[in-house]
Amino acid sequence: MLRANAPVVVLLCVLGMLSYARRTTTAQSRAAGDKFAFWYESWKPDVTLKKLQPADVMVGAPASAIPEIHKGGKRVLQYVTYYQSHIPGPFLSDINDVPNVAFRLKGTFLTSVFGKDRYVLCPNSAQLRDRVLRYVDESLKQGYDGYFIDNTFIDPAAHAICDATHEHISRDITGGSSYVQLVAAVRQKLKAAKPDALLIVNPGSPGSLASIAPQGNSLWDLSDYVLWESYGYTSIAGPKHDDWKHTIDQSFAYAAAPDKARKILALSYPRNVEEARFAFAVAQIFGFKWTCNLGENQQDKNEDGGHYGAFLNDVPFELGEPLSKLPVKSVHLSHREFRHGEIFVNTGDTAQSISIPRNEVLAGSTNVSDHVRTMQLAPMSTAILLRKH
């Protein structure tokens, strides 16, 4: 059983880290280097971007921040959801507009599982499709480099057929299936205008993609990245904050499918730097992209929400690509080598001894050791090593 206490993280690093290399402009090479930051709070010019410095893709930033983000050589994705809408919202103007674009089941327009003040949208509505595609044009004109699509599509609408009287694009099709078609149309329009545009979908957990529609797995193909929200650390304060036992078990399953693993973007909600480094290390072990938190206005507060701080500047993203194989599931001390270092993660309930090679140093040390050293790695902790080049 994994221990639910906050991990003790040991960060092993080298002074004078190499600066980040300039990325090429091809879509393939940019995707290989993508590092993400979510930011759902007010954007402060000359301040916010510095707090998220390692990231080259900003998610959720306002249009007013686009010039600054682009000037820094970074990209920005607009937040959007096609599952629900407030009144007013981008796709729903007022209460009289509900019959045109909302999902009706057994004569009742559905409200969102996230709040009764939001209506579930019908992705099969012809009017909604027109509005969504016009919105893509507006987003591109503003300078956005793609979308983060939140919420995907949720039951009961996902497996039901809308019975509203508005014009439907297809007959006898479930909400989930029509949602997949809507995302496909958005992707086509985005990529036609900007081939390197990014599309990220958020099903909460990647495992729910297959349940959205009979062809739900096609969302893996439509998406550049699939968000795994609450990776290891949830946005819930208290005992439910730690979900590592379930997370690690599921991570082995996805890591065994490389075509899916390379698309997973793990979003953790760590409450401090130590938790951030631990979550990063575990995600790196499994070959996933990783990021954390939505802002910082809840830092050091015992509140739900996930705005627990900006920790990306304290995370060693420069490890590079993995060189060794995925660790064995039955072993509690996981180890993986990378181009510029290595990671040890102890997920057991007893301390484990690890060796520190001579060309790798402990955080804050100015001296490289003359011989191999050993250290005890505490339960639910990580050691991240960066080597000199």
FISEKE-667764 format. One record per residue (C-alpha): x, y, z. Coordinates in steps of 0.001 Angstrom, whole numbers, plus 500000, padded with zeros to 6 digits. Each point is the difference from the previous one (the first is absolute). Example, Ala and Ser with C-alpha at 12.3 -4.5 7.8 and 13.67 -1.06 7.14 Angstrom:
2
512300495500507800/501370503440499340/
//
This chain:
389
500000500000500000/501351503407499059/500261502535502739/497766503030499657/502323502484501690/501644502761497977/503203498725498390/503459501007501094/501688500986496752/503725500143499470/500954502033496938/503477499310498742/501172502616497555/503053501671498527/500809503692500275/500111501840496754/497309498042498142/499998500290496272/497544502546498602/497099498733497985/500868499484496329/497989501835497379/497320497711498605/499548499418496300/496835501150498312/498769496646498736/496918498597501704/501757496717500753/503031501506501714/497889502522501910/497761497241501339/503057498108501250/500990503008502111/496576501198501145/499824501044503646/496667501252501301/498707502463502573/496352500539500957/499055503469501247/496394500838500893/500670503172501990/500535503591498903/503042500423497781/502585502493501231/502283501349497248/503713499432500654/499123497930503084/497882496934499195/502106498789497090/503132499993502175/498248497772502548/499351497480497227/503345500365498252/500712496334499112/496669499653498165/499759500764496313/496231499427499721/497662502075502186/496470498681500545/497149502293501011/501745503347499643/497822502939498830/500257501480496513/501627503108501480/503018497874500967/500568498547496522/502450502685498763/502237499576503055/499854496202499785/500825499977496290/502806502507500509/501542497512502411/499940497320497303/497193498084501685/496515498899498972/496607500481501646/496901497786499935/496492501292500622/497770498301502545/496730498746498522/497322497437500860/497350498520497728/498337498034502765/498340502832501914/499297503717499983/499078502750502408/497502502654498961/501403501937498280/502877497994498561/501906499746496719/497369497653498542/496866500849502011/498736503580500123/496978500000502331/497203497827501388/498017500312496762/502957498542498125/499999496747502012/497673498083497602/502379500737497105/503167498432501368/499314498172503279/499608496246500459/496458498858500776/499204496569501418/496428498804500605/498751503529499475/502369501651502492/503078502060499170/502894498537501973/502113501986502425/503691499312500548/501375497566502556/502295502895501003/497179502359500981/496292500573499447/500697503467498597/501537498474496865/498242498261497125/501305496933498180/500591500837496345/498849497797497141/503018499297497764/497576498752497330/498280503403499773/500552501619496605/499952503452501591/502554498997502615/502302498567497314/499838503283498064/500760502038503125/502879497769501048/501675500242496591/499530503772499870/501591500148503443/503051498200498586/500371502836497482/499801502564502792/502551498143502101/502463499849497114/499556503713499286/500810500737503638/503233498064499581/499284496842501999/502069496956499073/497343497387500703/497513498852502624/499801498293503332/496573498294499860/498737499396503522/497441497454501291/499642497866496812/496443498566500175/498313498451503018/497040497728500713/497048499931499762/500312502022496794/503037498046498738/497949496845499446/496627501583499221/498459501581496917/498933503624500225/496205500367499525/499964503794499599/498216501449496959/503040501949498755/501632498849496762/502362497072500488/502939499241497731/499574496218500179/497029497816500845/499916497447502812/503454500795501341/500971500207503657/501431503079501608/503395498344500433/500262498997496366/498963503435498760/502486501549502410/502816498038498347/498812501314496616/499970503558501337/503577499726501294/501043498581496618/498510503024498243/501773502378502367/503310498224499493/499658500093496231/499342503738499994/502801500759502454/502622497956498174/498983501347496596/500661503545501169/502976499234502270/501586496557499458/501955500092503261/496946500975502085/499570497843503100/496822498291501176/499779498613503543/496899498217501317/499212499448503658/498014496862500840/501153500227503626/501605496575499792/501149498615496627/498120496785500732/496666501742499538/500678500819496331/498837496582498864/496672500380501788/498993503281498378/498933498358496771/500287496638498231/502825501545497994/501215501968503013/503567498840499562/500168502193496906/500371502945502384/503518498684500553/500619500541496288/498301503396499897/501958501356502951/503608501095500105/499891499426503759/497545498419502434/499912501520503478/500232497729503021/498626502302502663/500839499628503709/503027497851499237/501076498641503395/498962503160501821/496402501156499664/498564503507500365/498219498838503166/501417500984503375/500284497400502767/500397496204499762/498687499855496413/502849502219498821/502288496964499635/498991497459497330/503334498388499234/499032496350500471/497356500197497271/502100502325497832/503079497792499933/497989496868499227/498326501735497060/503281501539498820/501499496564499364/497039499155497767/500346503148497867/503791499869499872/499677496542498412/498213501649497041/502598502410498540/497588501551497500/497833501156502902/502776500701502519/501641502563497742/496723501962499857/499301500101503724/500392503346501732/499906499394503750/498620502915502032/500747499757503718/498866502297502800/503001500020502384/499835502252503041/503764500617500265/503264499623498108/500697496561501474/496695498618498742/500556501648496614/503375498309499535/498627496642501093/497081500180497554/502338501111497208/502377497122500722/497262497363499894/498576501386496738/503503500011498480/500582496405501039/496922499004497964/500816502212497015/497173502546500434/500060503750499515/499373501763503312/498831503312501427/498348501276503170/497383502326501484/497719502690498542/501318502994501933/501272501047503413/497209501802501890/499399496950502230/503615499365500909/500403498983503654/496198499969500409/498030496900500943/497534500374497124/498842497937497036/500754501327496539/503541499341498827/501362503568499974/502790498916502328/503002501767498540/502342500510497062/502703497354500444/501210499441496435/503182502047500524/501044497514502700/499542496880497852/502943498571497940/498373499658496588/503406499731498278/500362496248500603/499436499277496317/498628496884498374/499981496636501851/502800497591499097/499118496946502073/496871497861500090/496914500431502163/500556498633503553/498468496697501072/496644500381501742/500786497616502861/503070502006501097/499357502866502432/503234501837499147/499500501271496472/503000501274498045/500299501398496514/502881501646498168/499598503069497796/502263501790497572/501090502527502607/499448498174503258/498013497347501824/497095499613502411/499413497742502980/496491499730501477/499297497980503140/496309499040500057/500415497399502739/499584500309503757/503669499508500969/503129502027499232/502114498939497026/503733500481499438/501080501686496757/503408500894498534/501020503471498869/502638499856497207/503048502233500184/498839502371497252/496699500774501758/499643502279502993/497465500733502719/497910503168499745/501929503049501122/503384498256499903/502830501653498072/502239496939499994/499812496863497884/500661496905502081/503190498010499409/498318496673500551/496613498339499953/497898500944503017/496878498374501384/496935501459501667/496787498731501528/496911500939497996/496994500291502310/496611498430499185/497926501964497480/502920502200499004/502099500679496944/503597500766499121/500494501927496756/503556500101498692/501421502249497305/503470499362498661/502581502355498532/500467499916496264/
//
